[in-house]
Amino acid sequence: MKPYDLFALTRSAGRTPPMRRGSMIARPWTGFWQGLFKGLKSLSAPQREASVPSPSSWERAASRRRSVLLALIALIAGGAALLLAQSQPESGHPVLRTLQITLFVVLLSWVAAGFVTALMGFFARWRGDPHALDTRGARLQPLGGDARTALIMPICNEPVGPVFAGLRATCESLAEQPDAGLFDVFVLSDSADPAVRAEELAAWTILRDRLGDRCRLYYRVRERRTRRKAGNVADFCRRWGRNYRYMVVLDADSVMSGESLTRLVQLMEADPKAGIIQTAPRACGVETLHARAQQFAGRTVGPLFTAGMQYWQLGESHYWGHNAIIRVQPFMTHCALATLPGRGGLSGEILSHDFVEAALMRRAGYTVWLASDLEGSYEQQPSNLVEELQRDRRWCQGNFKNIRLVAEPGLRPVHRAMLATGVMAYLSAPLWLAFLLVSFSLHVLEADAGGDAVLAGQPAALSFLWGLTLVLLFLPRVLAAANIVLRGEAPAFGGTAALVKSALLETALSALQAPVRMVAHTLFVLGALTGLKLDWKSPPREAQAISLPDAARRFAPVTSAVALLLGATAVAAPEALTALLPVGLPLLFAAPLAALTSEARWGRMLRLQRWLFTPEELAVPAVLRRARSYTLRPLERPARASAPLPAWQPATRAA
């Protein structure tokens, strides 16, 4: 009898998986300054001879590629900075000019990094990458009975219907696989609302009865809800982690096919040093205009950036916290998270735990891979701009906390860079705002002085630099469309004409929303640095429209400030008003823009006309068809339950 057959028998008897207590002890953080001191000291200390294993082929390739990445960024940013500096007038405001050049170089470096990454992704998708994780061509061995895997879904006050609809589709797809017996599925609830708990328990009971012996499905409520999702996962590991070699972590909106889950286990079995393999989830399932635009961007431009990151990261990749498989034993040994000491907004619990866990897994000697081309991994996008910004606020604070760990001893340089880029993803917003304000100030001051310079020195140089910035920002979209056409994938997007017009529409919406995101992220950065209270709520997992009055109320402080600024400029310096309009008008109309794009009817209407069309809408994968069907048709208890309510149901309280 195979090991997992025994678990099928115990499941029918209504018992929990054996609880084998294991330890997951957090190692205290060294701290930024002490870690920096130790790093500098190690550089100056004489090197002792030690047997260092020679780098693998992928490590040598990654080193070369990262050198090319940095060289291209330096070339683009350095050339632009030199041109900008040489174009400055001899007289003027040297402090503002220096600040303007500094901000421009930093921001252009950030934009150039994204452009070069997309360019590398275009190259990798066109030519292939022999060093990337091969998820399709490799012949993987059949799975043995000891490759037991837990599929865990931490949830907290989520809408129960959509969550269990997606989970049901995943479980049914998994049950169709020959190795389904290797998997156990856990719903790990941190919900505090008794009504939500009761609804979860009822949905779990019905789903368990429907699945019967095809899938072992467990449910537990955690009474001591510490450290949010990371604490929930760690609690599972301490209780049941020793029963499993791997665990696949899902979000509440995750849907994965059984084939992709089995393939992940096979990939881990093929490489004993793989600690984490992260899939690239495809966004789908929400029909609002905002969500469909994000889904289209993720399906066209997203693969370029994902392949580009995979190209220069290779075995030192990201972990995004969901739709990924993890080797449990090293995770328990090396990836426990201590709290950050001190007081204020950058102390306390680790919030963006996934980046940190990837860095700790790699520090322990295990690789972290991104499987960018693995099919069958899906998630949902926020249905409107307000929900997206709500999510970004959480991510912003979490990423800013992580910067305190950038000097931790033993972390690989690429993961230190990832922690820094996580901060820069949000810090770039106040830097752009500062650059615009400095440039606007220079424009006003030089206009008052009778100068002819416009914003940044001579008009020709300024036009070239702004043009370069726009090219770097928007050329990845051109490359993405070209990549799709060259690969013969345009028919899946509704045809080449539909692809082009959809790309133009998504670009226009992105440009209109960019100033709103810039101001919102600036406020989030200020909140993260000042430690203002963070309301940690998950956005709804279904389409939700925002009424115009509600949107107007939410954006009232920003739109009022912008209206005052535009009015004052029109009175005091009307010639400078045109410089503010590209940013000011989208902010002034942020509320109607958010309300309009939150409407599902516009998204459905455009889909019928094949605007923002994606391959998953042309040929809907079976697991998504199931999830959609179950969302529209709530769970009902079957006529005959396959088994009685398990004896351990009362122990859904803390065991």
C-alpha positions in Angstrom: 0.0 0.0 0.0 1.3 3.4 -0.9 1.8 6.0 1.9 -0.9 8.2 0.5 -3.4 5.3 0.3 -3.2 5.1 4.1 -4.1 8.7 4.3 -7.2 8.1 2.1 -8.4 5.5 4.6 -7.9 7.8 7.5 -9.6 10.6 5.6 -12.7 8.4 5.2 -12.7 7.8 8.9 -12.8 11.6 9.4 -9.5 12.3 11.0 -7.0 15.0 10.6 -3.6 14.4 9.1 -1.1 13.3 11.7 0.2 16.3 13.6 4.0 16.0 13.8 5.2 19.1 15.6 8.3 20.7 14.1 10.2 23.8 15.1 10.4 27.0 13.0 12.6 29.3 15.0 13.3 32.8 13.7 16.9 34.0 13.7 17.2 37.6 15.0 18.1 40.2 12.4 21.6 41.6 12.5 20.4 45.1 11.7 21.3 47.5 8.9 24.2 49.3 10.5 25.7 46.3 12.1 25.3 44.3 8.9 26.9 47.1 6.9 29.8 47.2 9.4 30.3 43.5 9.2 30.2 43.6 5.4 32.8 46.3 5.2 35.0 44.5 7.8 34.9 41.3 5.8 36.0 43.1 2.7 39.1 44.6 4.5 39.9 41.3 6.3 42.5 39.0 4.7 40.8 36.3 2.8 41.3 32.8 4.1 41.8 29.9 1.7 38.7 27.9 1.6 37.2 25.3 -0.8 34.6 27.3 -2.6 32.6 25.3 -5.1 33.0 26.5 -8.7 30.0 28.3 -10.0 27.5 26.4 -12.1 26.9 27.3 -15.7 23.7 29.2 -14.9 25.6 31.2 -12.2 28.2 32.2 -14.7 25.6 33.1 -17.3 23.7 35.2 -14.7 26.8 37.1 -13.7 27.5 38.0 -17.4 23.9 39.1 -17.9 23.8 41.2 -14.8 26.9 43.0 -15.9 25.3 43.7 -19.3 22.2 45.0 -17.5 24.2 47.4 -15.3 26.3 48.5 -18.2 23.4 49.4 -20.4 21.6 51.3 -17.5 24.8 53.2 -16.8 25.3 54.0 -20.5 21.7 55.3 -21.0 21.5 57.3 -17.7 25.1 58.6 -18.0 24.7 59.8 -21.5 21.4 61.5 -20.7 22.9 63.2 -17.6 25.9 64.5 -19.6 23.6 65.9 -22.3 21.4 67.5 -19.6 24.3 69.0 -17.8 25.9 70.5 -20.9 22.7 72.1 -22.0 22.3 74.1 -18.8 22.5 77.9 -19.1 25.5 79.5 -17.5 23.4 81.7 -15.3 20.4 80.6 -13.4 19.7 78.6 -10.2 22.6 76.2 -9.6 21.0 74.4 -6.6 17.7 73.7 -8.4 19.7 72.7 -11.6 21.8 70.3 -9.6 18.7 68.8 -7.9 17.0 68.5 -11.2 19.9 66.7 -12.9 20.3 64.3 -9.9 16.6 63.4 -9.9 16.5 63.0 -13.6 19.5 60.6 -13.5 18.0 58.5 -10.7 14.6 58.3 -12.5 16.0 57.6 -15.9 18.1 54.8 -14.4 15.0 53.3 -13.0 13.1 53.6 -16.3 16.2 52.2 -18.2 16.3 49.2 -15.9 12.7 48.3 -16.8 13.4 48.9 -20.5 16.5 46.7 -20.6 14.7 44.0 -18.6 11.9 44.0 -21.2 14.5 44.0 -24.0 16.2 41.0 -22.5 12.8 39.3 -22.2 12.1 40.0 -25.9 15.4 38.4 -26.7 14.8 35.4 -24.5 11.3 34.7 -25.8 12.6 35.0 -29.4 15.7 33.0 -29.1 15.0 30.9 -26.0 17.2 30.6 -23.0 19.3 27.4 -22.4 19.9 28.3 -18.7 16.3 29.0 -17.7 14.1 26.4 -15.9 12.8 24.1 -18.6 9.1 23.4 -17.7 8.0 22.0 -21.1 10.8 20.1 -22.8 12.3 18.2 -19.9 11.4 14.6 -19.5 10.6 14.4 -15.8 10.4 11.1 -13.8 7.1 9.8 -12.4 6.5 10.9 -8.9 7.2 8.5 -6.0 5.0 8.1 -3.0 7.2 10.1 -0.7 6.8 13.4 -2.7 3.8 14.3 -0.6 2.6 17.9 -1.1 0.3 20.2 0.9 -1.8 22.7 -1.1 -2.4 25.5 1.4 -4.7 28.5 1.0 -4.5 31.1 3.8 -7.6 33.3 3.9 -8.8 36.1 6.1 -12.3 37.6 5.9 -12.5 36.8 2.2 -15.8 36.6 0.2 -16.5 32.9 0.7 -18.4 32.1 -2.5 -15.6 33.1 -5.0 -12.9 31.7 -2.8 -14.4 28.2 -2.6 -15.5 28.3 -6.2 -11.9 28.7 -7.3 -10.7 26.1 -4.7 -13.3 23.6 -6.0 -12.1 24.1 -9.6 -8.5 23.6 -8.5 -9.3 20.5 -6.4 -11.4 18.9 -9.2 -8.7 19.5 -11.7 -6.1 18.0 -9.3 -8.3 15.0 -8.7 -8.0 14.1 -12.4 -4.3 13.7 -12.2 -2.7 10.2 -11.7 -0.7 11.5 -8.7 -3.6 13.3 -7.0 -3.1 11.0 -4.0 0.1 12.8 -3.1 -1.7 16.0 -2.3 -3.6 17.3 0.8 -5.5 20.5 0.6 -5.7 22.9 3.6 -7.9 26.0 4.0 -6.2 28.0 6.8 -8.5 30.7 8.0 -7.5 33.8 9.9 -11.1 35.2 9.7 -12.1 37.0 12.9 -15.8 37.6 12.1 -17.9 34.7 13.5 -20.4 35.0 10.6 -17.6 34.7 8.1 -16.2 31.7 10.0 -19.6 30.0 9.9 -20.0 30.6 6.2 -16.5 29.2 5.6 -17.2 26.1 7.6 -20.5 25.5 5.8 -18.8 26.0 2.4 -15.9 23.7 3.4 -18.3 21.0 4.6 -20.3 21.1 1.4 -17.2 21.1 -0.8 -15.7 18.2 1.2 -18.8 16.2 0.7 -18.9 16.9 -3.0 -15.3 16.0 -3.5 -15.6 12.8 -1.5 -12.6 10.6 -1.7 -11.2 12.3 -4.8 -9.5 15.0 -2.7 -8.5 15.3 1.0 -9.7 18.7 2.1 -9.1 20.2 5.5 -10.1 23.4 7.3 -8.7 25.1 10.3 -9.4 28.4 12.0 -6.4 30.0 13.8 -7.4 31.7 17.0 -4.1 33.4 17.6 -3.9 35.4 14.4 -0.3 36.7 14.7 1.9 37.9 11.8 -0.9 37.7 9.2 -0.3 35.4 6.2 3.3 34.6 7.0 2.3 33.6 10.6 -0.5 31.5 9.2 1.9 29.6 6.9 4.5 29.2 9.7 1.8 27.9 12.0 0.9 25.2 9.4 4.5 24.3 9.0 5.0 23.8 12.8 1.9 21.6 13.0 2.0 19.5 9.8 5.1 20.6 7.9 7.0 17.4 8.7 4.4 15.4 6.9 5.2 16.9 3.6 8.2 17.4 1.3 6.6 20.3 -0.5 3.8 22.9 -0.1 2.1 25.0 -2.8 0.9 28.3 -1.4 -2.3 29.8 -2.9 -3.9 33.2 -2.5 -7.6 33.5 -1.9 -8.1 34.4 -5.6 -5.7 31.7 -7.0 -6.8 29.0 -9.4 -4.3 26.4 -10.6 -4.8 23.4 -12.8 -3.9 19.9 -11.6 -1.4 19.5 -14.4 0.5 22.6 -13.3 0.5 21.5 -9.7 1.9 18.0 -10.6 4.4 19.6 -12.9 5.7 21.8 -10.1 6.3 18.8 -7.9 8.1 17.0 -10.8 10.4 20.0 -11.3 11.2 20.1 -7.6 11.9 16.3 -7.6 14.2 16.8 -10.5 16.4 19.4 -8.7 17.1 18.6 -5.0 18.6 22.1 -4.6 15.5 23.9 -5.7 14.0 25.7 -2.7 11.2 27.7 -4.4 9.7 27.6 -7.9 7.5 30.5 -8.6 5.0 30.4 -11.4 3.9 33.5 -13.4 0.2 33.7 -12.7 -2.0 35.0 -15.5 -4.7 37.5 -14.4 -8.2 36.7 -15.4 -11.7 36.5 -14.1 -12.8 40.1 -13.5 -14.7 42.0 -16.2 -14.5 45.6 -15.2 -12.8 47.9 -17.6 -9.9 48.6 -15.2 -9.3 44.9 -14.5 -9.5 43.9 -18.2 -7.0 46.6 -19.1 -4.7 45.3 -16.4 -5.2 41.7 -17.6 -4.4 42.7 -21.1 -1.2 44.5 -20.0 -0.2 41.5 -17.9 -0.9 39.1 -20.8 1.1 41.2 -23.4 3.8 43.3 -21.7 3.9 41.1 -18.6 5.6 38.1 -20.2 8.4 40.3 -21.6 9.2 41.6 -18.1 8.8 38.2 -16.5 11.1 36.6 -19.1 13.5 39.5 -18.7 13.7 39.0 -15.0 14.1 35.3 -15.4 16.9 36.0 -17.9 19.2 37.9 -15.5 18.0 36.3 -12.2 17.9 32.6 -13.2 18.3 30.6 -9.9 18.1 33.7 -7.7 14.6 34.8 -8.6 11.6 36.4 -6.9 9.0 34.7 -4.8 5.6 36.5 -4.9 4.0 34.7 -2.0 1.4 32.6 -4.0 1.1 30.1 -6.8 4.5 28.8 -6.0 5.9 25.5 -4.6 8.3 25.5 -1.6 10.5 22.8 -0.2 9.2 22.5 3.3 12.2 21.4 5.4 14.6 24.2 4.4 11.8 26.7 4.6 11.1 25.7 8.2 14.8 25.7 9.0 15.9 28.9 7.3 12.9 31.1 6.5 11.3 31.9 9.8 10.9 35.7 10.1 11.8 37.6 13.3 10.2 41.0 14.0 12.1 44.1 13.2 13.2 45.8 16.4 12.5 49.4 17.3 9.5 51.7 17.0 7.8 53.4 14.1 6.5 52.5 10.7 9.6 50.5 9.7 9.6 48.2 12.7 7.5 45.3 13.8 6.2 42.4 11.7 7.6 41.6 8.3 4.8 42.4 5.9 6.1 41.7 2.4 7.4 38.4 3.6 7.8 36.8 0.1 10.9 38.7 -1.0 12.6 38.1 2.3 11.8 34.4 2.3 13.3 34.1 -1.2 16.5 35.8 0.0 16.8 33.6 3.1 16.2 30.4 1.0 19.0 31.4 -1.4 21.3 32.3 1.5 20.8 28.8 2.8 22.2 27.5 -0.5 18.9 26.6 -2.3 17.9 28.1 -5.6 14.8 30.1 -6.3 13.5 29.8 -9.9 10.8 31.6 -11.9 8.9 29.3 -14.2 7.6 32.0 -16.6 6.2 29.7 -19.2 4.3 27.2 -17.0 0.7 27.0 -18.0 -2.2 26.7 -15.6 -1.6 29.3 -13.0 -4.1 32.1 -12.6 -5.1 35.0 -10.3 -7.4 38.0 -10.3 -6.7 41.7 -10.6 -8.3 44.3 -8.4 -11.6 45.3 -10.1 -11.0 49.1 -9.8 -8.4 51.7 -9.3 -9.3 52.3 -5.6 -8.8 48.6 -4.8 -5.5 48.6 -6.7 -4.3 51.6 -4.7 -5.5 49.9 -1.4 -3.4 46.9 -2.3 -0.4 49.1 -3.2 -0.5 50.8 0.1 0.0 47.5 1.9 2.8 46.5 -0.5 4.5 49.9 -0.1 4.8 49.7 3.7 6.0 46.1 3.5 8.7 46.9 0.9 9.9 49.9 2.9 10.3 47.7 6.0 12.3 45.2 4.0 15.0 47.8 3.2 16.3 47.5 6.7 17.4 43.9 5.7 19.4 44.9 2.7 22.7 44.7 4.6 21.9 41.3 6.3 25.0 39.1 6.3 25.0 36.2 3.8 22.3 37.6 1.4 23.2 37.3 -2.3 23.8 40.6 -4.1 20.8 40.0 -6.5 18.4 39.6 -3.5 19.8 42.8 -1.9 19.0 44.5 -5.2 15.5 43.1 -5.2 14.9 44.5 -1.7 16.1 47.9 -3.0 14.0 47.8 -6.1 11.0 46.9 -4.1 11.5 50.3 -2.3 12.2 52.1 -5.6 9.0 50.8 -7.1 7.2 53.2 -4.7 9.9 55.8 -4.0 10.0 56.6 -7.7 6.6 58.3 -7.3 7.7 61.1 -4.9 10.9 61.4 -6.9 8.9 62.0 -10.1 6.7 64.5 -8.3 9.8 66.3 -6.9 11.3 66.4 -10.4 8.2 67.9 -11.9 7.9 70.5 -9.1 11.6 71.4 -9.5 11.3 71.7 -13.3 8.1 73.8 -12.9 9.8 76.1 -10.4 12.7 76.6 -12.8 10.3 77.3 -15.6 8.5 80.0 -13.5 11.8 81.5 -12.2 13.3 81.8 -15.7 10.2 83.1 -17.2 10.1 85.9 -14.6 13.8 86.6 -15.3 13.1 86.8 -19.0 15.0 83.7 -19.9 14.1 81.5 -22.8 14.9 78.1 -21.2 12.0 75.7 -20.9 12.1 73.5 -17.8 15.5 72.0 -18.3 17.9 74.1 -20.3 17.7 74.5 -24.0 14.5 73.3 -25.8 16.2 70.9 -28.2 18.0 69.1 -25.4 14.9 69.0 -23.3 12.8 67.6 -26.1 15.4 64.9 -26.8 15.5 63.8 -23.1 11.8 63.8 -22.7 11.5 61.9 -25.9 14.1 59.4 -24.7 12.1 58.9 -21.5 8.9 58.3 -23.3 10.6 55.8 -25.7 12.0 53.9 -22.7 8.6 53.9 -21.1 6.5 52.9 -24.1 8.8 50.8 -26.3 8.3 47.7 -24.2 4.6 47.8 -25.3 5.8 47.9 -28.9 8.2 45.1 -28.3 5.4 43.1 -26.6 3.1 43.5 -29.6 5.9 42.6 -32.0 6.8 39.5 -30.0 3.2 38.3 -30.1 3.0 38.8 -33.9 6.3 37.2 -34.5 5.4 34.2 -32.4 2.2 33.8 -34.4 0.0 34.4 -31.3 -1.9 37.4 -32.6 -5.1 35.4 -33.5 -5.4 34.5 -29.8 -5.7 38.2 -29.0 -8.4 38.7 -31.6 -6.1 39.3 -34.5 -3.3 41.8 -35.2 -5.7 44.8 -35.6 -7.4 44.0 -32.3 -4.1 43.6 -30.6 -2.9 47.0 -31.8 -6.0 48.9 -31.0 -6.2 47.2 -27.6 -2.6 48.1 -26.9 -3.3 51.8 -27.7 -6.4 51.8 -25.4 -4.5 50.2 -22.6 -1.6 52.7 -23.1 -4.0 55.6 -23.0 -5.7 54.4 -19.8 -2.3 53.8 -18.2 -1.2 57.3 -19.1 -4.3 58.8 -17.6 -4.0 56.8 -14.4 -0.2 57.4 -14.0 -0.5 60.8 -12.3 -3.1 59.3 -9.9 -0.8 56.5 -9.0 2.1 58.9 -8.6 0.3 61.1 -6.1 -1.2 58.1 -4.3 2.2 56.3 -4.0 3.8 59.5 -2.7 1.2 59.6 0.1 1.9 55.9 0.8 5.6 56.5 1.0 5.0 59.3 3.5 2.7 57.0 5.5 5.3 54.2 5.5 8.0 56.5 6.7 5.9 58.2 9.4 4.2 55.0 10.7 0.6 56.1 10.1 -1.9 53.3 10.9 -2.3 50.9 8.1 -5.7 49.4 7.5 -4.8 45.9 6.3 -7.7 44.6 4.3 -7.8 42.4 1.3 -9.6 43.9 -1.8 -12.8 42.1 -2.9 -12.2 39.1 -5.1 -15.1 40.0 -7.5 -16.1 42.9 -9.7 -17.2 45.9 -7.8 -18.2 49.2 -9.3 -17.5 52.5 -7.6 -20.2 55.1 -7.7 -19.2 58.6 -8.8 -20.1 60.2 -5.4 -18.0 57.5 -3.6 -15.1 58.1 -5.9 -15.4 61.9 -5.5 -15.3 61.5 -1.8 -12.2 59.3 -1.9 -10.3 61.6 -4.2 -11.6 64.9 -2.8 -8.4 65.9 -1.0 -6.2 65.4 -4.1 -8.5 67.0 -6.6 -9.1 70.0 -4.3 -5.4 70.6 -4.0 -4.8 70.2 -7.7 -7.7 72.6 -8.5 -6.2 75.2 -6.2 -2.8 74.8 -7.8 -4.1 75.1 -11.3 -6.2 78.1 -10.4 -3.3 79.8 -8.7 -1.0 79.1 -11.7 -3.6 80.5 -14.1 -3.7 83.7 -12.2 0.0 84.1 -11.2 1.8 82.5 -14.2 -0.6 81.6 -17.0 2.2 80.9 -19.4 3.3 78.0 -17.1 -0.2 76.4 -17.0 0.4 74.2 -20.0 3.3 72.5 -18.2 1.0 71.4 -15.4 -2.0 70.2 -17.5 -0.6 66.8 -18.6 -0.4 65.8 -14.9 -3.1 68.1 -13.5 -6.0 67.2 -15.7 -5.9 63.4 -14.9 -5.7 64.3 -11.2 -8.6 66.7 -11.5 -10.8 64.0 -13.2 -9.5 61.1 -11.1 -13.0 60.4 -9.6 -14.9 60.1 -12.8 -12.0 58.1 -14.3 -12.1 55.6 -11.4 -15.9 55.3 -11.5 -16.0 54.8 -15.3 -13.3 52.1 -15.4 -14.9 50.3 -12.4 -18.0 49.4 -14.5 -18.2 45.8 -15.6 -20.6 46.7 -18.4 -17.9 48.6 -20.2 -15.5 45.7 -19.9 -18.1 43.3 -21.2 -19.0 45.6 -24.1 -15.4 46.0 -25.1 -14.8 42.2 -24.9 -17.7 41.6 -27.3 -15.9 44.0 -29.7 -12.6 42.1 -29.0 -11.0 45.1 -27.3 -8.5 44.1 -24.6 -8.9 40.5 -25.7 -6.7 37.8 -24.1 -6.2 34.2 -25.1 -8.0 33.0 -22.0 -11.1 34.6 -23.3 -10.9 33.1 -26.7 -10.2 29.5 -25.4 -11.1 29.4 -21.7 -9.0 26.8 -19.9 -11.1 24.1 -18.3 -10.1 25.0 -14.7 -11.3 28.6 -15.3 -14.5 27.5 -16.9 -15.2 25.5 -13.7 -14.3 28.3 -11.4 -16.5 30.7 -13.3 -19.4 28.2 -13.3 -19.1 27.6 -9.6 -18.9 31.3 -8.9 -22.2 31.9 -10.7 -23.7 28.7 -9.1 -23.1 28.7 -5.3 -22.3 25.5 -3.5 -25.2 23.3 -2.5 -25.0 20.2 -0.3 -25.2 17.1 -2.5 -28.1 14.7 -2.2 -26.0 12.1 -0.4 -22.9 13.1 1.5 -19.9 10.9 0.9 -18.9 10.9 4.6 -20.2 12.3 7.8 -18.8 15.5 9.3 -15.3 14.6 10.5 -14.8 14.0 14.2 -12.2 16.7 14.3 -14.6 19.5 13.2 -14.9 20.9 16.8 -11.1 21.2 16.8 -11.2 23.9 14.1 -10.5 26.1 17.1 -6.8 26.3 18.0 -5.5 22.8 18.7 
